[in-house]
Amino acid sequence: MRVADFDFALPEELIAQAPITPRDAARLLVLPPAGPVDHRRIAELPELLAPGDLLVFNDTRVIPARLVGQKRSSGGRAELLLVEPLAGELGRRWRALGQGSRGLRAGALLQFGALEARVEAALGDGFYDVAFELEGAALEAALAREGRIPLPPYIRRDPGPEDAERYQTIFARAPGSAAAPTAGLHFTPELFERLSARGVERTSLTLHVGPGTFLPFRGETFEGHRMHEERYEVPAAAAEAVARCRAGGHRVIAVGTTAVRTLESAWKDGKVVPGGGRTSLFVRPGHSFNAVDGLVTNFHLPRSTLLVLVSAFGGRERVLGAYEEAVRCRYRFFSFGDAMFLTARAPRTAPAP
């Protein structure tokens, strides 16, 4: 397949620039294994699930990973997006995407307010290894002061104080992401209460979102596309919850593409194996889904690896047809937009009428 096979026309005004309030007021396009789509709201999700179904969330926490400042030598603009610590969760050394006036070179000193960094190495494709003078709690505090919430580039405004809360899931726990697992942004305490009352189970794992999730294709075919590795952790409790769900004949519903990639990466010998790891899994049509029976996900960019993943799960023509329907019905797209719910099979117990 070619990247162009996953293109679609999207009016710019449908790209959501701000979150909807309340979170669970977002629209939900339901795509069953066969038959027509249904138009719902996220708040109605409990009605679409059955007792015993399991929702799996990504509990990563977005850090203020975008730094905008200057080169100390020339005063020229410098910008970094921190994507992964190289030694410890809040160590001095980080891998980053970077750019600057006339580029960034090894040895360059960068100033971001009171926070200083040195470029250790230029790795190519916009990646750099950088070192800060601070680490641990001192670095965390400095990033909180000088860093910005890393809103995606299609959100054409600077982040405001409200984004520190709204570009973060309510269950975010483990700091380390350069982007939010956006399908989780729709969930509220009240929705969790109604899911629990319905008998729907939930569990969490962690994948720190980085370039493997959000970087675009560089060519026109899948061949040669390299997914950058991202760190994940599957707790024993999550692996056990998936095993119980499957043993009972119920459905495992991944909330977000990052949860899909983590579950499928951790699948070994007929089960999800707990523990930490790194994944560069590129889910494309032809992938055999082992751990996941359903997916809650936002609408994704044309020609993106995320749209390819959703198409691998739901079928390319069927998913692109649903996207055309979403455009016709004026759904809101991307990070702050509306969502889809796709299933590979019906629940063993019928959903609520």
N, C-alpha and C positions, 0 to 999 in steps of 0.2 A: 504494500500500500504506500501511497504518497501522502505527504503532509497536506497537500491540497485537498485530499479526500475528506479532511476534517475542518473545512472552512465553512463559514456561513455568514450571511449578511446581517449586521447588527447596527441599527441606528444609534448614534452616539448618545442621544438623549435617554436611552434605556440603561446606560451605565450608571449605577447608583453611586452618588457622591456622598451620601450620608446614610446612617442606619435608620431603620424605621423604629418607631416607638409604639407600643412595647415590642420587645424582641420577638415574641411569638406571634405578632400580627403579620409577619411576612407570609406571602403566598407560597403554596406548595403544589407543584405539578406532580401528579401521581402517574407513574408509568408502570403498569402491571406487565407480566410476562407476555400477555396477548390482549388484544382488544383496545378500545379507545382510552385516551388519557382522561384523568379526572382533575378538576380544579378545586383545591382545598386551601386551608391555612395551616401553618405550622401548629397552631393551637389545637388542631383537630387530629394530630398525629396519634394520640391514644386510641382513637376510633379505628385507625388503620392497622393497629398491631393487635396481637393476641396474647393472652396470658402465657408466660413462659418465654416469649421472644426476648432477646438480649440486645440492648443497645451498647455499642462499644465506642467510647469517646477518647479523643486525644487530649490529655490534660497538660500539654506543654504551655508555657507562659511566654508571651512576647516580651522581649526586652527592648529598651530604647536604643535600638541598634544602629540608627542612622546618625552619623556625626558629620556636621558641616562646619568647616573652618578654613584655615589657610596654611600655606607653606611658610615656614618661618624664614626661609632664605629670601623669598621674593614677595611674599604677601599674596601670591596667587591663590585662587580658590582650590580647596581640597575637600573631598567628600569620601567617606567610608560607610559601607554597610557591613557590620560584623556578622559573620555567618557561622563561625565555629571556634570555640577556644581550643588551643593546641596543647595546653597542659593544665588540666584542672578546669572546673566549671567557670571560675572567675580568676584564672591565671593572667599573667602579664601578656602572653603571646596569643594572637588571634589570626585566623584566616579571615580575609575581608574582600569584598568587591570594592574597588576604588576607582576614582577618577579625579582629575585635577587639570587646571590650566597647564597646557603643554605636558600633560602626563605626570605620572608619579615614578620616581626612580628609587632604587635601593639606596638607603642611607639618608633619604629625605626626612627632615623633622617636620612634623605636622602639629598644629596648635588648634584645639577645639575648646575655646574658652580657657578654663584653667586646666584642661586635660591635655597632656602631651603624648605624642606617639611617634615612633620611628619606623620607617619602612625597612624591613629586614630583607625582603626579597620580592621581586616582581616575577610572578609565575606564569604570566600569559593569560589571554582571554579575560583581562580585567581583574584577575585575582592577585592578591598580595598577602604576604605574611607581615604582620605589624606587631610591635611590642610597645606596651604602655609602661609608664613608670610606676603605676599602681597595680594592686591586685587585691583579691578578696573583697571584704566589705568596703574598703576605700575605693576600689574601682567601681563597685556597684553604686555607691553614693555619687561618684563623679559622673557615671553614665546617666543616673537619674537627673542630675543637674544639667548636663551638657548635651545629652542625647535626645533624639526625637523618636516618637513612635514611627516605625517604618511603613507608612501607608503605601500601597502600591502606586506605581506611576500613573495609572489611569484614573486615580482620584486626584483631580486637578485643583487641589487646595493644600495649604499647609495644615499639618495636624494641629488640632486645638486641644484644650484641656479635657474635653469630653471624650476624645479618642483614646486616652489612656485607660478609660473604663469600657468604652463600646467596641474597641478593636481588641477585645480580650474576652474569652469565655468566662462565665461566672464560676466555673470549676477549675480554672487555670491554676496549676500547682508548681510545676517544675520549670524554672526560668531557663531560656536558651534559644527561643525561636526568633528568626528574623521576619516572620510573617505569621499571621493568625491561622489556625485551622478553622476556616470560616463557617463551615457547616454547623459547628458548635455554638456560634454566636447567637443562634435563634432560641436557645433553651433558657428557661427561667425557672426559679424555684417553684412557682405555681404549676408549670408544665411537668416538672419532675414529680410533684405530688400526685398529679392526675395519672401519670404513667405508672407510678407505684400502685395507686389504687386499682388500676387496670390489671395489675399482676405482671407488668413488663419489668424485666430485670435490667440492670445497667452495671457497667464496669469501665475501667479506664486503663489505658496504656499511654506511653509517651513516645512521640517522634518529634524531635526538634526540627522545625520546618526551615529549610535552607534552599540552596540553588537547585537541588534535585527536584524540588516541587515546582519552583516558579521560573526557572530559566527556559527560554523558548528553544525550539528546534533551530539549528544553524543551517541545515540543508533542506533539500526537498524530498528526501526519503528517510525512512527509519534507520537504514543502514549507516553505521558510523555514529549515530547519536549516543552520547555517553551521559547517563544520569549520574550526577554528583552524589556521592555517598552522604547519607544523613544518619544521625545517631538515634537509636530507639531503645526502649526498655519495656519488656512485657513482664509485669509482676506475676508472681505465682497465683495470686487471687484472680487475675484476669484470665490466665490460662485455664484455671479450674472452672471459672464461670462459663467459658466457651465449651469446655468438655461436658459440663452438666447440661447446657442448652442443647448441644447436639445429641447427647444420649437420650434426652427427652423428646427428640424429634422436632424441636422448635427451631426458630430462625435466628441466626446471628446477623444483626443489622449494624454495619459500620457507619458511624457518623463522620463523614468526610473521607476524601481520597487518601489522606495520610494514615487513617486507621486501616483502610483496605491494604495499603502497601505494607504496613507493619504486620498485620495478621497473616498476610500471604507470605511475607518474608520469614516469619517465625514458624511456619508450618513445616513440620518434619515428622516423618514416619506416622502419618495419619492423625496428628494432633498439633495444636499450638504449643510450642515449647517456651517456657518462661526464661527470662534472662535478657541481657543486653546484647546489642550488636550494631552493625552498620548495614544499611541497605542501599543498593543502587538499582533496585528492581524497577524495570520499565514494563508496566502492564499494558499490553497491546492486544488487538484482536487475535484470537488463537490461544490466549492464556487460559489455563484450566483453573477456575476458582475453587479453592479447597475449603477455605475457612469462612467465606462470606456468602450469605444468602440474600442480603439486601443492602441498600446504600441510600443514605440521606446525604445530599451534596448540593452545593450552590451551582449556578450556571457559570461555565468556564469560558476562557478566552478561545476565540477561533484558533485553529492550528496549534493547539497546546497539548502537552503530554497528559494534562488532566482530562481534557475532552476525549483523548484517545483511550484513557483508562475507563471512563464512563461508557464509551462506545464498546469497549471490550466486554463490559458487564451486560449492557442492555442491547447490544447490536447497533452497528453504525447507522444503518438507514433508519431504524426505529428511534434512536436517540436524536439524530439530526432532524427527523420529522417532529419530534417533541420540541426541539429548540425552535423550529419554524413556528410551531403553535404558540410557544412562549412569546416570541416576537410579535405575532399577530395580536396576542392578548395583553401586550404591554407589560410583561413581567419585567422586574428589575434585575439587572445582571451583575455578576461578579461579587466581590467581597462583601459589600453591604447590601447585596440584592436578595432576591427570593431564592427558593430551593426546589429541588426535585426529590422524589422518593421512588426508587426503582427496586423491584423485587425479582428474584429468579424463580420463585415458586410461591404458591399461596400458603398461608399459615395452616398448621394442622388443626388448630381451633379457630373457628370463624371470628373475624373482627366484630366489634360491636356494631349493631345496626345504626 
